């Protein structure tokens, strides 16, 4: 049975309290886990700490901590600490992000993302084991690092956020799960083949790894408002967040549309970018509309064989009441 999660808003919030309120609401609605990405607002570890303290049973996860902005050892320390604070409810998600973020915002060269992700996952797992870390990789060479104190029991699972075939295969081969974002139902099925190939290459038991899709959702009585918010969200990611989302959509059969969105967005023609996303494309990428429409689309994604969890995400421009309404409408 597919689990229902909540992907907490990436857009700026007025404070930490509203974010925590979403987490508490998700817990009361019966969701399995809340995920928090780290973009360019509050750092994820601090907010997840507050969430751990103010919730009781819901799982917590970092949908992505970039592997370029922290060392693997520090990521391991952070995961161990969050697992301790949350009494075993934490799941770590890492990923390379993209050059627009890593080079533009962090000032770090975005090179060899697959290799860096693989080595980071391997090192983090060794850190979480509590053993002394001796590691000689192509990027990282470590010797003598060891957690001070008892390692977390159980160790938090480590997921990889990925979109491309090789990156998804890497997640299946070395990580405990794959976190997907901006996929159509057919697109997720195709990438699941790469993920399962990775589990075979890594001699992994497929039942022991987890697949999670973050799906942009907006369930409102005002249908047009919900769908416009979802269109704006898709256009921003395709047009304003580098080439990764554009390339991913091209692989999923939307190459012409992705190119047009990016071109229009880059030239400041935002309405033209939104107009490129027709109803069929929107319904292939988001669950947006009236509560009944959004639930129907959401359930279509939930029926994808091999998907373990769907995370309810929100458009960047959604107001607090709209986020709360969507959490309620799509609750398990």
N, C-alpha and C positions, 0 to 999 in steps of 0.2 A: 504494500500500500504506500502510495506517495505521501511523504510528509509535507506539511505546509510550514514554511518559514516566513520571516519578514526581513527584508533588506532595508535597513534604516536609511532615511533620506540622506543623499549626498549634498543637497543644496544647503546653503547657509541657514542655520536655525538661530532663533533669538537667544538661546542659551542652552545649557546642558539639560536643564529640567524638562523642556519639551521632548528632547530625545529620550530621556529616561521614561517620560510618560508614554511614549509610543511603545517602548519595551514592556512596560507594565501592562499596557493595554493588550499587547500581543500575548503576553502570558495569561491574562485573564480570559482571552478569547480561545485559548487552547492551542496556539501555535507551538511548534516544536523548538524553534531556535530563532534568535535575532542575529543578523549579521551587520557589521559596521565596516564600511570601507574607509581607507585613509586617502584623502585627496589633498586639498589645500586649505582645509579648515582646522578644526580641532584634531589633535592626534588621536588615533584610534585606541591606543592602550589606556590612556587616561580616562576616556569616556567609557570604555568597557569595564574599567575598574569601578566606576560609579554605578554602572548597570549591574554589576555583580553584587554590589553592596545593597542595592535597592530592589532586587528581584529575588525570587525564592527558588524556582525550579526550572525556568526556561533556559535552554542552551544558549550559549553566547559564542560568537565567532567573529574573526576579522576576515571579511570577504576578500580583502587583499591588503597586505603590508608589502610595499615595494621592496624588492631584494637589493636595490641600489641605494636606498636611503638609510639603511641600517646594516651593520655587519651581521653575518649569520650567527655568530656567538651571541650578539645582543638580541637578535630575534628569538633565539632559543631561551635566553634568560627571561625575556618578556613573556613568552608562552608559558614557561614554568611558573612564573609569578601569577599570571592570570588564571592558570589552572588551580593554583593554591587559593587565591582570593575567592574564586567562584565555587570552590568545593567540587571540582571535577567537571564543571559544565562547559569548559572552553574547547573550542576547535580552531586551530590556526589556519588561516588562508594566506598564502603568499603568491607573488607573481612579479613579473618584470615591469609592469606598466608599459610605458612607451616613451619614445625619444622626446616628444613634446613636453612631457612631465619631467622626466629624469634629467634631460639636458637643460630645458628651459627653466625649470623651477628649482632643481637640486644642484645644477651645475656639475653634474657627473656625466662622463661619457657613456653613452648607451651602446655598449659593445658586447657581443656574444651573449645575448639574453638567455638562450636555451641552456648554455653551459653554466652560466651564473645561477640560473634557477635550480638546475640539477644539483650543483655543488652546495648551494644554500640549503636545499632540502636535506641532503645527506648530512651536512654538518649539524643542522638543527636537530635532527633525529638523534645524533650521537650526543649532543649536549643534553637533550631530554632524558637520555638513558642514565645519566649520572656518572658515566665512566669518563676517564680522562680522554680528551679529544686529541688524537694524532691523525692529521689529515694532510695528505699531499695531493692537491688537485692541480689543474691547469691554471686556475685563477687564485685559489686560496691555499695557503700552506699554514697549518696550525699545529702547535705542539704544546701540550701541558695544560690546556684549558679544562677546567672541571667546575661544575656547579658547587658552590659553597652551601652546604645543607643537603637535605634529602631530596632526591629527584621526585617529581610529581608521579603519583600512582593513582590512576593510570596516566601514562604520558598522553598529552593531548594529541589527537590526530593532526596530520599536516596535509592540507589541501593545496592544490595549485590552481590559480585562475589562469585560463588559457583560452585562445580562440582558434589558432592555426592548427593544422593537422599534426605537425611535429611536436608542437607544444602540448597538445592534448595527449598525444602518445606518451610524451615524457611524464605527464601527470599520472597516467595509468601505470607506468613502469616503476616510478620511484616514490610517488606520494600515496597518501591514504584516500585521496579523493580529487575530484575535478570540480571547479566552480566555473560555470559558464554564464555568459551575459551577451545579450543581443543575438538571439538565435531564433530562427523559424522552427516549427516542428520538424520539417524535413532536414533542416540544417543540423539540428541537435542529433537526429538519428544518424546522419552521416558522420558526425564527429564522434559519436559513441562507438562507431566501428574503430576509429583510431584509438580511442581510449581502451577498448577491449584488446586491441592488438598490443598496446603497451603493457597491459596486465599479463598477457601471454609471454612477452619478451622478458618481463621481470619475474616470471614464474610466480605470479600473484594469484590468490584466490579472488575471483571477481566479486564474490559475496562480501569480501572484507574491505572493499573500497566503495566510496560514496560519490554519487554524482548529484550536483545541485545546480539548478538553473535559476538565475535571477531574472524575473520577468517584470517589465514595466507595466504597472496596473493603475487604473484610475476608474473607480466605480462611483458614479454620481447620478443623481436624478437629472441634473443638467447634462444631457448627453453630449451636446456640442462642446461645452466647456471641457468635459473629460477627454474627448477625442482631440481637441486642439492642444491641450496640455501634453498629451502623449506624442502628438506630431512634433511639437516644439522640442521635446526631449530627444526623440530620434534624430531630428535635424541637427541639434547641437552636437550630439556624439559623433555623427557621421561627418559633419562639416567643421566642427571646432576642436576635435580631440585627436588630431593627427590622422594617420592613414590606416591604423589597425582596424577600426570598425568599418571603414570603407572597404578594405580588402576582404574582411570577413563577410560582409553583405554580398560582395561580388562573387565570392565562392558559393553563396547560397542562392544565386540566380538573380541578384539585383544589381548587377554591375552598372548598367546604364543609369539606373535611378541613383545609385550611390555616387557616381561621378557627377551627375547633375546637381545633387544636393550639395556636394562639396564645392562645386564651382559657384553655385548661387550663394552659398553661405560665405565663401571667401570674398566675393565681390560685394558683400553687404546686402544682397537681395534676399532677405530672410523669408518674406512671403512666398517668393518663387521656390525657395528650398522646401518650405512646408507644403506647397502645392504639388510638389513632385511625389509626395507620399500619398498615394491614393488609398481608398478604403481597404482594398485587398491587401496591400503591403502593410498597412497599419495593423490589421487583424492578424497578419502573419508574424508580427513582432511584439505586439502589446495586447493586453486585455483591458480595453478602454471603452466606456460607454455607460449605459444605465447599469445598475447593479446586476440585473438579469443578463444583459449582454456580456458584461465583464466576467461573470461567473461561467457562462457558457464557453467563452474563449479560454479562460483559465483551466477549465476541466479538460479542454481539448489538449492542452499541453501536459496536463497531469496524466493523461492516458498514454503518453509516449513510453514505450517499453524500454526499460533500462534506466529511467530517470528516477532517482530515489527521493528527491525533494525539489519543490518549487518554492522560491522565495519571492514574496510579494514586494516589488519595488515600486517607487513612486516617481512621477515626473518632477523635474527640477523646479518648476513653477508652482507646484501644488501648495495650497495653504494648509494650515494645521487642521482645520475642520475637514478638508478634503482628504487628507492623509488618514485621519481617524475614521471617516466614513468608509474608505476603501479597506482598511484593516477589518472593520466590522463586517462589511459586505462579503468578503472573501474568506472569512474565518472557517476553520475546519468544521 
